[in-house]
């Protein structure tokens, strides 16, 4: 029975997502580049993007990476939800208790996190503008609950590491709620509640930021992953879906429409909350359209994506300041090259750390 997404396609999606994330996390620091709407919404940021689209120049790719690259995170959250169903509901594992489940997934994330965090704070300490943590912030980072603190954008440093906390929160939500009650209405209801809660924050960007740093902002892509993994099963249904997903014109149409809708939905606050849906649709279509050679490279990147995620902040710290205002593409090329090489090396280190047992 053909899967909606094969293991290789899921890994390739991780490769696409991590490349978008590392490009975003570098380019949005550069002078004169349009900044993103990620945790909060500001109309002027989209207006700035629209102006550079109407008057494109050589820096247009940097503007696009900066504005849209962070949407690699919803792709990872989607794959997390999809993978949890495949592993714990449709695999051969017996039911796992709440404590064992949380402990296992915390240690699995910590095994990746600690390597990058230690390397980062050491590099940070010997380079300009060192970030000084409070002891409570260190505990919060190590415990993966720093996102709950006030002003999380200052507490969670380096910034990309907020992902570990939101992922652990969603894992716990899955085991406490979605694993027990598997009706589709539970997932949809939770997504609607989280959407309405965020929508109510149109005049309170401080609260919106805190919500989006935590599971409220991640339930939509995570829930889509759960829903698709559960409701694309059954041999006849799977065969029908597989037939459509092998239809190149349909995939091209999906990719074009999804791309257009990403731009359109980014233009207004209420619409902006649904951009991750189109990002997921577009990424699935993109991966299924990839030529074999390109897919191979994406799978390879996906295989080291965990290491790339934790290593790229320290590489950015080294390269971004010298290339902040000029020779922008030279700095970006050096940063990407160094990130990929170091990520491959650090992946060897991570693999030496014993994996937790379920």
C-alpha positions in Angstrom: 0.0 0.0 0.0 1.5 3.3 -1.1 2.0 6.0 1.6 0.8 9.5 1.1 4.4 10.5 1.8 7.3 8.1 1.7 10.1 8.1 4.2 12.5 9.6 1.5 9.9 12.3 0.7 9.6 13.3 4.4 13.4 13.5 4.7 13.5 15.6 1.5 10.9 17.9 3.0 13.2 18.3 6.0 16.0 19.2 3.6 13.9 21.9 2.0 12.7 23.2 5.3 16.2 23.5 7.0 17.6 25.2 4.0 14.8 27.8 4.2 15.4 28.2 7.9 19.1 28.8 7.8 18.8 31.2 4.9 16.2 33.2 6.8 18.1 33.3 10.0 21.1 34.8 8.3 19.4 37.2 5.8 17.0 38.8 8.2 20.0 40.3 10.1 21.4 42.1 7.0 21.0 45.8 6.6 18.3 47.0 4.3 16.6 43.6 4.0 12.8 43.3 4.6 12.1 41.6 7.9 9.5 38.9 8.4 6.1 38.6 10.1 6.7 35.6 12.3 5.7 35.9 15.9 3.9 39.3 15.5 2.1 41.0 12.6 3.0 44.4 11.2 1.4 45.6 8.0 4.4 47.8 7.1 6.6 44.7 6.7 4.4 43.3 4.0 4.1 46.7 2.4 7.9 46.8 2.2 8.0 43.4 0.6 5.4 44.5 -1.9 7.6 47.5 -2.8 10.7 45.4 -3.5 8.6 43.0 -5.6 7.4 46.0 -7.7 10.9 47.3 -8.0 13.1 44.2 -7.9 16.9 44.5 -7.8 19.8 42.1 -7.2 18.9 41.7 -3.5 15.4 40.3 -4.2 16.3 36.7 -3.3 17.6 38.0 0.1 14.3 39.8 0.7 12.4 36.6 -0.1 14.6 34.4 2.1 14.3 36.8 5.0 10.5 37.3 4.7 9.4 33.7 4.0 12.3 31.4 5.1 11.0 31.0 8.7 8.1 29.0 7.3 10.4 26.0 7.3 9.4 25.6 10.9 5.7 24.7 10.2 7.0 22.1 7.8 9.0 20.5 10.6 5.9 20.7 12.9 3.8 19.1 10.2 6.3 16.2 9.8 6.4 15.8 13.6 2.6 15.3 13.7 2.7 13.0 10.7 5.5 10.9 12.2 3.9 10.5 15.6 0.8 8.9 14.1 2.9 6.6 11.9 5.1 5.6 14.9 2.7 5.4 17.8 -0.7 4.6 16.2 0.0 2.8 13.0 3.3 1.1 14.0 3.9 -2.0 16.0 4.6 -0.2 19.3 2.5 -1.0 22.4 0.8 1.8 24.2 3.4 4.0 25.9 2.6 5.7 29.3 2.7 9.5 29.5 5.9 9.7 31.6 7.8 7.3 29.4 6.6 9.1 26.3 7.6 12.6 27.6 10.9 11.4 29.0 11.9 9.7 25.7 11.0 12.6 23.5 12.7 15.2 25.8 15.9 13.2 25.8 15.7 12.7 22.1 15.5 16.5 21.6 18.1 17.2 24.3 20.6 14.9 22.6 20.5 17.2 19.6 20.1 20.5 21.5 23.0 20.1 24.0 25.7 19.7 21.3 24.7 22.9 19.5 24.0 24.9 22.6 27.4 24.2 24.2 29.2 24.9 21.0 27.3 28.2 20.6 27.9 29.6 24.1 31.6 28.9 23.8 31.8 30.7 20.4 29.6 33.4 21.7 31.9 34.0 24.7 34.9 34.7 22.5 33.2 36.8 19.9 31.8 40.4 20.1 28.5 41.1 21.9 28.3 38.0 24.0 24.7 37.2 25.2 24.6 37.1 29.1 22.1 34.6 30.5 20.4 34.7 33.8 20.6 31.4 35.7 16.9 31.0 35.4 17.2 31.4 31.6 19.9 28.7 31.5 17.6 26.3 33.4 14.7 27.2 31.1 16.8 26.6 28.0 18.1 23.2 29.3 14.6 22.2 30.5 13.0 23.4 27.2 10.5 25.7 28.8 12.2 29.1 28.2 9.4 29.9 25.8 7.1 30.5 28.7 9.1 33.3 30.2 8.2 36.9 29.7 9.7 38.5 26.5 10.7 35.1 25.0 12.5 36.7 22.1 15.1 37.9 24.5 15.3 34.9 26.8 15.6 32.2 24.1 19.1 32.7 22.7 20.1 31.7 20.1 16.7 32.5 18.7 16.1 29.3 16.6 16.3 27.2 19.7 12.7 28.2 20.6 11.8 25.3 18.3 12.8 22.7 21.0 10.3 24.0 23.5 7.4 24.3 21.1 8.0 20.8 19.8 8.1 19.3 23.3 4.9 21.1 24.1 3.2 19.7 21.0 4.5 16.2 21.9 2.9 16.4 25.3 -0.4 17.8 23.9 -0.4 14.8 21.5 0.0 12.2 24.2 -2.4 13.8 26.6 -5.2 14.7 24.1 -4.8 13.6 20.5 -3.5 10.1 21.3 -6.4 9.5 23.6 -9.2 11.0 21.6 -8.6 10.3 17.9 -11.8 11.7 16.3 -11.0 14.3 13.6 -13.2 16.8 15.4 -10.7 17.0 18.4 -7.9 18.1 16.0 -10.1 20.6 14.1 -11.6 22.0 17.3 -8.1 22.6 18.8 -6.9 24.3 15.6 -10.0 26.6 15.6 -9.6 27.5 19.3 -5.9 28.4 18.7 -6.8 30.4 15.5 -9.5 32.4 17.3 -7.2 33.0 20.3 -4.5 34.4 18.0 -7.1 36.4 16.0 -8.2 38.1 19.2 -4.7 39.5 19.6 -4.8 41.9 16.7 -4.3 44.8 19.1 -2.0 43.0 21.5 1.2 42.0 19.8 2.9 41.2 23.2 0.4 38.5 23.9 0.4 37.3 20.3 4.2 36.9 20.4 4.0 34.8 23.6 1.2 32.6 22.1 3.1 32.0 18.9 6.3 31.2 20.7 4.3 28.4 22.3 2.0 25.6 21.2 -0.9 27.9 20.3 1.1 29.0 17.2 2.1 25.5 16.2 -1.1 23.5 16.5 -2.2 24.3 12.9 0.7 22.6 11.0 1.1 19.9 13.7 -2.6 19.1 13.5 -2.6 18.9 9.7 0.2 16.3 10.0 -1.9 14.3 12.5 -5.0 14.6 10.3 -3.4 13.5 7.1 -1.5 10.6 8.6 -4.8 9.3 10.1 -7.2 10.0 7.3 -5.3 9.0 4.2 -5.2 5.3 5.2 -7.2 2.5 3.7 -6.0 0.8 0.5 -8.5 2.3 -1.9 -8.2 5.8 -0.6 -4.4 5.5 -0.5 -4.3 4.3 -4.1 -6.5 7.2 -5.2 -4.4 9.8 -3.4 -1.2 8.2 -4.8 -2.6 8.5 -8.3 -3.3 12.2 -7.9 0.1 12.8 -6.3 1.8 11.3 -9.3 0.0 13.6 -11.7 2.6 16.1 -12.7 0.2 18.8 -14.1 -1.8 18.5 -10.9 1.3 18.9 -8.8 2.5 21.9 -10.8 -0.9 23.5 -10.4 -0.8 22.9 -6.7 2.7 24.4 -6.4 1.7 27.5 -8.4 -1.6 28.1 -6.5 0.1 27.5 -3.2 2.8 30.0 -4.0 0.3 32.6 -5.1 -1.8 32.1 -2.0 1.3 32.4 0.3 1.8 35.9 -1.1 -1.9 36.8 -0.9 -2.5 35.4 2.6 0.6 37.3 3.8 -1.1 40.6 3.1 -3.6 40.7 6.0 -3.5 39.7 9.7 -6.3 37.2 9.8 -5.2 35.6 6.5 -1.6 35.5 7.6 -2.4 32.9 10.3 -3.2 30.4 7.5 0.0 30.8 5.5 1.5 27.6 7.0 -1.3 25.5 5.3 -0.2 26.7 1.8 3.5 26.3 2.8 2.9 22.6 3.5 0.9 22.1 0.3 3.6 23.8 -1.7 6.5 21.8 -0.1 4.7 18.5 -0.6 4.2 19.4 -4.3 7.8 20.6 -4.7 9.3 17.4 -3.3 7.1 15.2 -5.4 8.1 17.2 -8.5 11.9 17.1 -7.8 14.1 15.3 -10.4 15.8 12.3 -8.9 19.2 14.0 -8.6 17.8 17.0 -6.8 15.7 14.8 -4.5 18.9 12.9 -3.6 20.6 16.2 -2.5 17.4 17.2 -0.5 17.4 13.8 1.2 21.0 14.2 2.2 20.3 17.7 3.6 17.3 16.3 5.5 19.5 13.6 7.0 21.7 16.2 8.7 18.9 18.7 9.2 18.9 18.3 13.0 22.6 19.1 13.2 22.2 22.0 10.8 19.4 23.4 13.0 21.6 23.6 16.1 24.9 24.5 14.4 23.8 27.4 12.1 23.4 30.0 14.8 27.1 29.8 15.8 28.2 29.9 12.2 26.0 33.0 11.7 27.6 34.7 14.7 31.0 34.4 13.0 30.0 35.5 9.4 27.1 37.9 9.7 28.9 40.9 11.3 31.7 41.3 8.7 29.2 41.0 5.9 26.3 43.0 7.4 26.3 45.9 5.0 28.2 44.9 1.9 29.3 41.8 -0.1 26.1 40.3 1.2 26.2 37.3 -1.2 29.8 36.5 -0.4 28.9 36.3 3.3 25.9 34.2 2.6 27.8 31.8 0.5 30.5 31.4 3.2 27.9 30.9 5.9 26.0 28.2 4.0 29.2 26.4 3.0 30.5 26.4 6.6 27.1 25.4 8.0 26.8 22.4 5.8 30.3 21.2 6.5 30.2 21.7 10.2 26.7 20.2 10.4 28.0 17.0 8.8 30.9 16.9 11.3 28.7 17.6 14.3 26.2 14.9 13.1 29.0 12.5 13.7 29.3 13.7 17.3 25.5 13.6 17.9 25.5 10.0 16.6 28.1 9.1 19.3 25.7 10.1 22.1 23.6 7.2 23.2 20.0 7.3 22.0 17.3 7.2 24.7 15.3 4.0 25.1 11.5 4.1 24.9 
